[in-house]
Amino acid sequence: MLIEVNRTVNVELKQDAFTHDFMKDFRKDFYPFFTLDEHAQHIAQLVAREVIDEIEGRRGAEQFVEGYGPIGEFVKTALVQDTSMETLTTDE
């Protein structure tokens, strides 16, 4: 079977945490991200794939995420808003 799973994640960043120096170091050591949108997408996919827990206030804020450290220093919230699944093909 081929199953499509979609998750919508609402991400609110602490924009002031993404300083010029942080962005430069992150690009050097991890991914070539130049915008806050790229960081928000990256964090959203980590939450959607359950690599990290949802973040809201203090809940989930102490999780260590490679490249960010304690994720609560960079993210106010990252919550799954919706999940949908659809069977695209069956084995029959």
Biopython code that builds the backbone (N, CA, C, O; Angstrom):
import numpy as np
from Bio.PDB.StructureBuilder import StructureBuilder

atoms = [
    (1, "MET", "N", (0.830, -1.184, 0.000)),
    (1, "MET", "CA", (0.000, 0.000, 0.000)),
    (1, "MET", "C", (0.872, 1.244, 0.000)),
    (1, "MET", "O", (1.977, 1.259, 0.541)),
    (2, "LEU", "N", (0.347, 2.268, -0.614)),
    (2, "LEU", "CA", (0.997, 3.572, -0.592)),
    (2, "LEU", "C", (0.066, 4.527, 0.141)),
    (2, "LEU", "O", (-1.060, 4.777, -0.290)),
    (3, "ILE", "N", (0.557, 5.055, 1.258)),
    (3, "ILE", "CA", (-0.249, 5.929, 2.113)),
    (3, "ILE", "C", (0.382, 7.318, 2.129)),
    (3, "ILE", "O", (1.589, 7.458, 2.323)),
    (4, "GLU", "N", (-0.439, 8.335, 1.927)),
    (4, "GLU", "CA", (0.027, 9.716, 2.047)),
    (4, "GLU", "C", (-0.408, 10.261, 3.401)),
    (4, "GLU", "O", (-1.586, 10.194, 3.754)),
    (5, "VAL", "N", (0.545, 10.800, 4.160)),
    (5, "VAL", "CA", (0.260, 11.394, 5.463)),
    (5, "VAL", "C", (0.674, 12.864, 5.399)),
    (5, "VAL", "O", (1.805, 13.187, 5.038)),
    (6, "ASN", "N", (-0.252, 13.739, 5.752)),
    (6, "ASN", "CA", (0.019, 15.179, 5.780)),
    (6, "ASN", "C", (-0.201, 15.706, 7.186)),
    (6, "ASN", "O", (-1.197, 15.384, 7.834)),
    (7, "ARG", "N", (0.730, 16.513, 7.648)),
    (7, "ARG", "CA", (0.592, 17.159, 8.957)),
    (7, "ARG", "C", (0.828, 18.653, 8.770)),
    (7, "ARG", "O", (1.760, 19.071, 8.083)),
    (8, "THR", "N", (-0.020, 19.432, 9.386)),
    (8, "THR", "CA", (0.133, 20.882, 9.387)),
    (8, "THR", "C", (0.664, 21.290, 10.752)),
    (8, "THR", "O", (0.065, 20.976, 11.780)),
    (9, "VAL", "N", (1.787, 21.990, 10.756)),
    (9, "VAL", "CA", (2.431, 22.403, 12.003)),
    (9, "VAL", "C", (2.479, 23.932, 12.048)),
    (9, "VAL", "O", (2.964, 24.575, 11.117)),
    (10, "ASN", "N", (1.977, 24.495, 13.128)),
    (10, "ASN", "CA", (2.022, 25.935, 13.350)),
    (10, "ASN", "C", (3.301, 26.254, 14.124)),
    (10, "ASN", "O", (3.476, 25.792, 15.251)),
    (11, "VAL", "N", (4.191, 27.040, 13.527)),
    (11, "VAL", "CA", (5.480, 27.378, 14.141)),
    (11, "VAL", "C", (5.550, 28.889, 14.362)),
    (11, "VAL", "O", (5.293, 29.673, 13.448)),
    (12, "GLU", "N", (5.898, 29.283, 15.575)),
    (12, "GLU", "CA", (6.156, 30.687, 15.885)),
    (12, "GLU", "C", (7.569, 30.783, 16.448)),
    (12, "GLU", "O", (7.869, 30.245, 17.514)),
    (13, "LEU", "N", (8.425, 31.475, 15.712)),
    (13, "LEU", "CA", (9.828, 31.603, 16.098)),
    (13, "LEU", "C", (10.047, 32.808, 17.002)),
    (13, "LEU", "O", (9.268, 33.762, 16.993)),
    (14, "LYS", "N", (11.119, 32.746, 17.780)),
    (14, "LYS", "CA", (11.615, 33.905, 18.525)),
    (14, "LYS", "C", (12.615, 34.592, 17.596)),
    (14, "LYS", "O", (13.813, 34.311, 17.638)),
    (15, "GLN", "N", (12.116, 35.476, 16.776)),
    (15, "GLN", "CA", (12.902, 36.039, 15.682)),
    (15, "GLN", "C", (14.202, 36.690, 16.128)),
    (15, "GLN", "O", (15.201, 36.624, 15.412)),
    (16, "ASP", "N", (14.206, 37.314, 17.294)),
    (16, "ASP", "CA", (15.418, 37.987, 17.773)),
    (16, "ASP", "C", (16.563, 37.019, 18.056)),
    (16, "ASP", "O", (17.722, 37.433, 18.099)),
    (17, "ALA", "N", (16.257, 35.745, 18.247)),
    (17, "ALA", "CA", (17.298, 34.750, 18.536)),
    (17, "ALA", "C", (18.136, 34.423, 17.298)),
    (17, "ALA", "O", (19.260, 33.933, 17.414)),
    (18, "PHE", "N", (17.587, 34.696, 16.123)),
    (18, "PHE", "CA", (18.263, 34.352, 14.877)),
    (18, "PHE", "C", (19.145, 35.523, 14.433)),
    (18, "PHE", "O", (18.866, 36.201, 13.444)),
    (19, "THR", "N", (20.201, 35.730, 15.190)),
    (19, "THR", "CA", (21.119, 36.835, 14.906)),
    (19, "THR", "C", (21.936, 36.549, 13.650)),
    (19, "THR", "O", (21.974, 35.422, 13.155)),
    (20, "HIS", "N", (22.581, 37.583, 13.152)),
    (20, "HIS", "CA", (23.452, 37.429, 11.988)),
    (20, "HIS", "C", (24.524, 36.370, 12.263)),
    (20, "HIS", "O", (24.784, 35.514, 11.418)),
    (21, "ASP", "N", (25.143, 36.428, 13.444)),
    (21, "ASP", "CA", (26.193, 35.461, 13.788)),
    (21, "ASP", "C", (25.643, 34.046, 13.885)),
    (21, "ASP", "O", (26.278, 33.099, 13.421)),
    (22, "PHE", "N", (24.453, 33.893, 14.492)),
    (22, "PHE", "CA", (23.857, 32.563, 14.573)),
    (22, "PHE", "C", (23.611, 32.011, 13.177)),
    (22, "PHE", "O", (23.963, 30.868, 12.884)),
    (23, "MET", "N", (23.001, 32.829, 12.312)),
    (23, "MET", "CA", (22.676, 32.368, 10.953)),
    (23, "MET", "C", (23.952, 31.963, 10.207)),
    (23, "MET", "O", (23.975, 30.939, 9.524)),
    (24, "LYS", "N", (24.988, 32.751, 10.338)),
    (24, "LYS", "CA", (26.267, 32.461, 9.677)),
    (24, "LYS", "C", (26.844, 31.140, 10.183)),
    (24, "LYS", "O", (27.255, 30.299, 9.382)),
    (25, "ASP", "N", (26.878, 30.950, 11.494)),
    (25, "ASP", "CA", (27.412, 29.711, 12.072)),
    (25, "ASP", "C", (26.557, 28.506, 11.702)),
    (25, "ASP", "O", (27.090, 27.433, 11.421)),
    (26, "PHE", "N", (25.238, 28.672, 11.699)),
    (26, "PHE", "CA", (24.345, 27.569, 11.346)),
    (26, "PHE", "C", (24.598, 27.131, 9.903)),
    (26, "PHE", "O", (24.662, 25.936, 9.614)),
    (27, "ARG", "N", (24.741, 28.101, 9.002)),
    (27, "ARG", "CA", (25.025, 27.772, 7.594)),
    (27, "ARG", "C", (26.359, 27.048, 7.462)),
    (27, "ARG", "O", (26.488, 26.112, 6.673)),
    (28, "LYS", "N", (27.336, 27.476, 8.225)),
    (28, "LYS", "CA", (28.675, 26.870, 8.145)),
    (28, "LYS", "C", (28.658, 25.424, 8.638)),
    (28, "LYS", "O", (29.307, 24.559, 8.050)),
    (29, "ASP", "N", (27.915, 25.162, 9.716)),
    (29, "ASP", "CA", (27.979, 23.858, 10.373)),
    (29, "ASP", "C", (26.831, 22.902, 10.038)),
    (29, "ASP", "O", (26.969, 21.694, 10.229)),
    (30, "PHE", "N", (25.697, 23.423, 9.541)),
    (30, "PHE", "CA", (24.532, 22.549, 9.372)),
    (30, "PHE", "C", (23.917, 22.651, 7.977)),
    (30, "PHE", "O", (24.275, 21.874, 7.091)),
    (31, "TYR", "N", (23.013, 23.580, 7.771)),
    (31, "TYR", "CA", (22.286, 23.685, 6.501)),
    (31, "TYR", "C", (22.403, 25.096, 5.950)),
    (31, "TYR", "O", (22.567, 26.046, 6.716)),
    (32, "PRO", "N", (22.321, 25.248, 4.631)),
    (32, "PRO", "CA", (22.452, 26.579, 4.025)),
    (32, "PRO", "C", (21.144, 27.379, 4.105)),
    (32, "PRO", "O", (20.551, 27.719, 3.081)),
    (33, "PHE", "N", (20.709, 27.671, 5.324)),
    (33, "PHE", "CA", (19.481, 28.435, 5.531)),
    (33, "PHE", "C", (19.817, 29.922, 5.597)),
    (33, "PHE", "O", (20.709, 30.341, 6.335)),
    (34, "PHE", "N", (19.086, 30.707, 4.811)),
    (34, "PHE", "CA", (19.292, 32.147, 4.784)),
    (34, "PHE", "C", (18.098, 32.917, 5.330)),
    (34, "PHE", "O", (18.191, 34.123, 5.560)),
    (35, "THR", "N", (16.966, 32.226, 5.543)),
    (35, "THR", "CA", (15.750, 32.922, 5.978)),
    (35, "THR", "C", (15.142, 32.254, 7.207)),
    (35, "THR", "O", (15.401, 31.086, 7.496)),
    (36, "LEU", "N", (14.327, 33.029, 7.921)),
    (36, "LEU", "CA", (13.588, 32.471, 9.053)),
    (36, "LEU", "C", (12.592, 31.424, 8.576)),
    (36, "LEU", "O", (12.322, 30.451, 9.281)),
    (37, "ASP", "N", (12.046, 31.621, 7.380)),
    (37, "ASP", "CA", (11.106, 30.647, 6.825)),
    (37, "ASP", "C", (11.757, 29.271, 6.693)),
    (37, "ASP", "O", (11.118, 28.256, 6.969)),
    (38, "GLU", "N", (13.008, 29.230, 6.277)),
    (38, "GLU", "CA", (13.712, 27.946, 6.156)),
    (38, "GLU", "C", (13.878, 27.288, 7.523)),
    (38, "GLU", "O", (13.735, 26.071, 7.645)),
    (39, "HIS", "N", (14.177, 28.075, 8.545)),
    (39, "HIS", "CA", (14.289, 27.520, 9.897)),
    (39, "HIS", "C", (12.924, 27.025, 10.380)),
    (39, "HIS", "O", (12.833, 25.950, 10.973)),
    (40, "ALA", "N", (11.871, 27.791, 10.135)),
    (40, "ALA", "CA", (10.525, 27.379, 10.539)),
    (40, "ALA", "C", (10.129, 26.079, 9.849)),
    (40, "ALA", "O", (9.552, 25.195, 10.482)),
    (41, "GLN", "N", (10.432, 25.952, 8.560)),
    (41, "GLN", "CA", (10.128, 24.715, 7.834)),
    (41, "GLN", "C", (10.901, 23.536, 8.416)),
    (41, "GLN", "O", (10.352, 22.446, 8.577)),
    (42, "HIS", "N", (12.165, 23.754, 8.726)),
    (42, "HIS", "CA", (13.002, 22.695, 9.292)),
    (42, "HIS", "C", (12.437, 22.220, 10.636)),
    (42, "HIS", "O", (12.325, 21.018, 10.879)),
    (43, "ILE", "N", (12.088, 23.159, 11.491)),
    (43, "ILE", "CA", (11.529, 22.817, 12.800)),
    (43, "ILE", "C", (10.174, 22.142, 12.637)),
    (43, "ILE", "O", (9.866, 21.191, 13.354)),
    (44, "ALA", "N", (9.361, 22.627, 11.699)),
    (44, "ALA", "CA", (8.050, 22.013, 11.446)),
    (44, "ALA", "C", (8.192, 20.559, 11.019)),
    (44, "ALA", "O", (7.440, 19.704, 11.487)),
    (45, "GLN", "N", (9.140, 20.268, 10.141)),
    (45, "GLN", "CA", (9.281, 18.873, 9.702)),
    (45, "GLN", "C", (9.819, 17.991, 10.823)),
    (45, "GLN", "O", (9.476, 16.811, 10.886)),
    (46, "LEU", "N", (10.651, 18.533, 11.710)),
    (46, "LEU", "CA", (11.110, 17.746, 12.860)),
    (46, "LEU", "C", (9.934, 17.390, 13.775)),
    (46, "LEU", "O", (9.852, 16.269, 14.277)),
    (47, "VAL", "N", (9.030, 18.346, 13.987)),
    (47, "VAL", "CA", (7.840, 18.091, 14.804)),
    (47, "VAL", "C", (6.897, 17.138, 14.073)),
    (47, "VAL", "O", (6.384, 16.196, 14.677)),
    (48, "ALA", "N", (6.664, 17.369, 12.789)),
    (48, "ALA", "CA", (5.737, 16.534, 12.013)),
    (48, "ALA", "C", (6.179, 15.074, 11.984)),
    (48, "ALA", "O", (5.346, 14.170, 12.042)),
    (49, "ARG", "N", (7.482, 14.844, 11.895)),
    (49, "ARG", "CA", (8.008, 13.474, 11.856)),
    (49, "ARG", "C", (8.243, 12.907, 13.248)),
    (49, "ARG", "O", (8.726, 11.785, 13.398)),
    (50, "GLU", "N", (7.893, 13.703, 14.279)),
    (50, "GLU", "CA", (8.047, 13.315, 15.682)),
    (50, "GLU", "C", (9.498, 13.036, 16.058)),
    (50, "GLU", "O", (9.778, 12.218, 16.934)),
    (51, "VAL", "N", (10.419, 13.729, 15.383)),
    (51, "VAL", "CA", (11.829, 13.684, 15.771)),
    (51, "VAL", "C", (11.989, 14.454, 17.076)),
    (51, "VAL", "O", (12.771, 14.073, 17.946)),
    (52, "ILE", "N", (11.227, 15.557, 17.199)),
    (52, "ILE", "CA", (11.157, 16.303, 18.454)),
    (52, "ILE", "C", (9.690, 16.449, 18.848)),
    (52, "ILE", "O", (8.794, 16.347, 18.011)),
    (53, "ASP", "N", (9.465, 16.688, 20.130)),
    (53, "ASP", "CA", (8.104, 16.877, 20.636)),
    (53, "ASP", "C", (7.592, 18.263, 20.272)),
    (53, "ASP", "O", (8.364, 19.167, 19.952)),
    (54, "GLU", "N", (6.274, 18.406, 20.330)),
    (54, "GLU", "CA", (5.677, 19.719, 20.133)),
    (54, "GLU", "C", (6.215, 20.682, 21.191)),
    (54, "GLU", "O", (6.635, 20.267, 22.271)),
    (55, "ILE", "N", (6.194, 21.969, 20.862)),
    (55, "ILE", "CA", (6.727, 22.994, 21.752)),
    (55, "ILE", "C", (5.623, 24.014, 22.009)),
    (55, "ILE", "O", (5.022, 24.550, 21.079)),
    (56, "GLU", "N", (5.370, 24.266, 23.278)),
    (56, "GLU", "CA", (4.392, 25.287, 23.655)),
    (56, "GLU", "C", (4.764, 25.788, 25.043)),
    (56, "GLU", "O", (4.716, 25.044, 26.022)),
    (57, "GLY", "N", (5.135, 27.065, 25.109)),
    (57, "GLY", "CA", (5.575, 27.607, 26.392)),
    (57, "GLY", "C", (6.787, 26.844, 26.892)),
    (57, "GLY", "O", (7.790, 26.721, 26.189)),
    (58, "ARG", "N", (6.687, 26.327, 28.122)),
    (58, "ARG", "CA", (7.795, 25.554, 28.700)),
    (58, "ARG", "C", (7.779, 24.099, 28.249)),
    (58, "ARG", "O", (8.804, 23.419, 28.308)),
    (59, "ARG", "N", (6.617, 23.615, 27.798)),
    (59, "ARG", "CA", (6.503, 22.213, 27.372)),
    (59, "ARG", "C", (7.313, 21.999, 26.093)),
    (59, "ARG", "O", (7.039, 22.610, 25.060)),
    (60, "GLY", "N", (8.296, 21.139, 26.179)),
    (60, "GLY", "CA", (9.138, 20.810, 25.039)),
    (60, "GLY", "C", (10.280, 21.777, 24.793)),
    (60, "GLY", "O", (11.117, 21.535, 23.924)),
    (61, "ALA", "N", (10.330, 22.874, 25.548)),
    (61, "ALA", "CA", (11.313, 23.929, 25.295)),
    (61, "ALA", "C", (12.740, 23.515, 25.628)),
    (61, "ALA", "O", (13.685, 24.070, 25.068)),
    (62, "GLU", "N", (12.916, 22.554, 26.523)),
    (62, "GLU", "CA", (14.266, 22.156, 26.943)),
    (62, "GLU", "C", (14.880, 21.086, 26.041)),
    (62, "GLU", "O", (16.021, 20.679, 26.263)),
    (63, "GLN", "N", (14.149, 20.629, 25.035)),
    (63, "GLN", "CA", (14.696, 19.613, 24.132)),
    (63, "GLN", "C", (15.940, 20.157, 23.432)),
    (63, "GLN", "O", (15.942, 21.285, 22.939)),
    (64, "PHE", "N", (16.986, 19.352, 23.395)),
    (64, "PHE", "CA", (18.187, 19.742, 22.668)),
    (64, "PHE", "C", (18.003, 19.361, 21.207)),
    (64, "PHE", "O", (17.728, 18.205, 20.888)),
    (65, "VAL", "N", (18.156, 20.332, 20.331)),
    (65, "VAL", "CA", (18.053, 20.095, 18.892)),
    (65, "VAL", "C", (19.373, 20.532, 18.264)),
    (65, "VAL", "O", (19.811, 21.670, 18.434)),
    (66, "GLU", "N", (19.989, 19.622, 17.548)),
    (66, "GLU", "CA", (21.281, 19.884, 16.921)),
    (66, "GLU", "C", (21.229, 21.184, 16.112)),
    (66, "GLU", "O", (20.350, 21.372, 15.271)),
    (67, "GLY", "N", (22.166, 22.053, 16.377)),
    (67, "GLY", "CA", (22.237, 23.328, 15.678)),
    (67, "GLY", "C", (21.580, 24.468, 16.423)),
    (67, "GLY", "O", (21.906, 25.633, 16.198)),
    (68, "TYR", "N", (20.645, 24.137, 17.320)),
    (68, "TYR", "CA", (19.914, 25.157, 18.062)),
    (68, "TYR", "C", (20.194, 25.108, 19.561)),
    (68, "TYR", "O", (20.103, 26.132, 20.239)),
    (69, "GLY", "N", (20.530, 23.944, 20.080)),
    (69, "GLY", "CA", (20.633, 23.781, 21.530)),
    (69, "GLY", "C", (19.237, 23.603, 22.094)),
    (69, "GLY", "O", (18.393, 23.000, 21.431)),
    (70, "PRO", "N", (18.954, 24.108, 23.303)),
    (70, "PRO", "CA", (17.590, 24.020, 23.836)),
    (70, "PRO", "C", (16.646, 24.789, 22.903)),
    (70, "PRO", "O", (16.752, 26.008, 22.770)),
    (71, "ILE", "N", (15.736, 24.075, 22.269)),
    (71, "ILE", "CA", (14.927, 24.637, 21.188)),
    (71, "ILE", "C", (14.046, 25.795, 21.639)),
    (71, "ILE", "O", (13.683, 26.646, 20.827)),
    (72, "GLY", "N", (13.702, 25.838, 22.909)),
    (72, "GLY", "CA", (12.880, 26.929, 23.422)),
    (72, "GLY", "C", (13.547, 28.290, 23.338)),
    (72, "GLY", "O", (12.877, 29.314, 23.466)),
    (73, "GLU", "N", (14.855, 28.317, 23.126)),
    (73, "GLU", "CA", (15.545, 29.591, 22.945)),
    (73, "GLU", "C", (15.252, 30.202, 21.578)),
    (73, "GLU", "O", (15.482, 31.392, 21.362)),
    (74, "PHE", "N", (14.739, 29.378, 20.648)),
    (74, "PHE", "CA", (14.497, 29.829, 19.279)),
    (74, "PHE", "C", (13.031, 29.740, 18.856)),
    (74, "PHE", "O", (12.625, 30.384, 17.888)),
    (75, "VAL", "N", (12.235, 28.943, 19.579)),
    (75, "VAL", "CA", (10.856, 28.680, 19.161)),
    (75, "VAL", "C", (9.891, 28.965, 20.302)),
    (75, "VAL", "O", (10.071, 28.467, 21.413)),
    (76, "LYS", "N", (8.856, 29.774, 20.025)),
    (76, "LYS", "CA", (7.790, 30.006, 21.006)),
    (76, "LYS", "C", (6.830, 28.828, 21.006)),
    (76, "LYS", "O", (6.513, 28.269, 22.056)),
    (77, "THR", "N", (6.366, 28.453, 19.803)),
    (77, "THR", "CA", (5.457, 27.312, 19.671)),
    (77, "THR", "C", (5.744, 26.563, 18.379)),
    (77, "THR", "O", (6.178, 27.145, 17.385)),
    (78, "ALA", "N", (5.495, 25.273, 18.416)),
    (78, "ALA", "CA", (5.522, 24.414, 17.231)),
    (78, "ALA", "C", (4.534, 23.293, 17.535)),
    (78, "ALA", "O", (4.872, 22.310, 18.194)),
    (79, "LEU", "N", (3.316, 23.459, 17.047)),
    (79, "LEU", "CA", (2.220, 22.545, 17.381)),
    (79, "LEU", "C", (1.585, 21.965, 16.129)),
    (79, "LEU", "O", (1.350, 22.677, 15.153)),
    (80, "VAL", "N", (1.306, 20.661, 16.162)),
    (80, "VAL", "CA", (0.580, 20.019, 15.071)),
    (80, "VAL", "C", (-0.866, 20.490, 15.131)),
    (80, "VAL", "O", (-1.535, 20.338, 16.153)),
    (81, "GLN", "N", (-1.344, 21.061, 14.033)),
    (81, "GLN", "CA", (-2.711, 21.573, 13.964)),
    (81, "GLN", "C", (-3.666, 20.580, 13.317)),
    (81, "GLN", "O", (-4.854, 20.551, 13.635)),
    (82, "ASP", "N", (-3.134, 19.762, 12.400)),
    (82, "ASP", "CA", (-4.001, 18.854, 11.657)),
    (82, "ASP", "C", (-3.166, 17.707, 11.098)),
    (82, "ASP", "O", (-2.006, 17.886, 10.727)),
    (83, "THR", "N", (-3.774, 16.536, 11.045)),
    (83, "THR", "CA", (-3.159, 15.368, 10.415)),
    (83, "THR", "C", (-4.196, 14.711, 9.526)),
    (83, "THR", "O", (-5.339, 14.512, 9.936)),
    (84, "SER", "N", (-3.798, 14.375, 8.308)),
    (84, "SER", "CA", (-4.705, 13.658, 7.408)),
    (84, "SER", "C", (-3.944, 12.525, 6.739)),
    (84, "SER", "O", (-2.733, 12.605, 6.531)),
    (85, "MET", "N", (-4.679, 11.466, 6.407)),
    (85, "MET", "CA", (-4.086, 10.306, 5.737)),
    (85, "MET", "C", (-4.993, 9.866, 4.603)),
    (85, "MET", "O", (-6.217, 9.963, 4.686)),
    (86, "GLU", "N", (-4.364, 9.379, 3.542)),
    (86, "GLU", "CA", (-5.121, 8.880, 2.401)),
    (86, "GLU", "C", (-4.381, 7.690, 1.808)),
    (86, "GLU", "O", (-3.165, 7.735, 1.624)),
    (87, "THR", "N", (-5.123, 6.621, 1.509)),
    (87, "THR", "CA", (-4.549, 5.470, 0.822)),
    (87, "THR", "C", (-4.529, 5.780, -0.664)),
    (87, "THR", "O", (-5.579, 5.999, -1.269)),
    (88, "LEU", "N", (-3.342, 5.799, -1.258)),
    (88, "LEU", "CA", (-3.199, 6.123, -2.674)),
    (88, "LEU", "C", (-3.267, 4.883, -3.550)),
    (88, "LEU", "O", (-3.859, 4.911, -4.629)),
    (89, "THR", "N", (-2.663, 3.798, -3.090)),
    (89, "THR", "CA", (-2.738, 2.529, -3.811)),
    (89, "THR", "C", (-2.850, 1.400, -2.796)),
    (89, "THR", "O", (-2.387, 1.521, -1.662)),
    (90, "THR", "N", (-3.460, 0.321, -3.210)),
    (90, "THR", "CA", (-3.566, -0.858, -2.357)),
    (90, "THR", "C", (-2.784, -1.999, -2.989)),
    (90, "THR", "O", (-2.377, -1.922, -4.148)),
    (91, "ASP", "N", (-2.579, -3.051, -2.218)),
    (91, "ASP", "CA", (-1.832, -4.206, -2.705)),
    (91, "ASP", "C", (-2.685, -5.123, -3.566)),
    (91, "ASP", "O", (-2.177, -6.097, -4.121)),
    (92, "GLU", "N", (-3.957, -4.831, -3.682)),
    (92, "GLU", "CA", (-4.865, -5.723, -4.430)),
    (92, "GLU", "C", (-4.721, -5.574, -5.910)),
    (92, "GLU", "O", (-5.414, -6.252, -6.669)),
]
sb = StructureBuilder()
sb.init_structure("model")
sb.init_model(0)
sb.init_chain("A")
sb.init_seg("    ")
for serial, (resi, resn, name, xyz) in enumerate(atoms, 1):
    if name == "N":
        sb.init_residue(resn, " ", resi, " ")
    sb.init_atom(name, np.array(xyz, "f"), 0.0, 1.0, " ", f" {name:<3s}", serial, name[0])
structure = sb.get_structure()
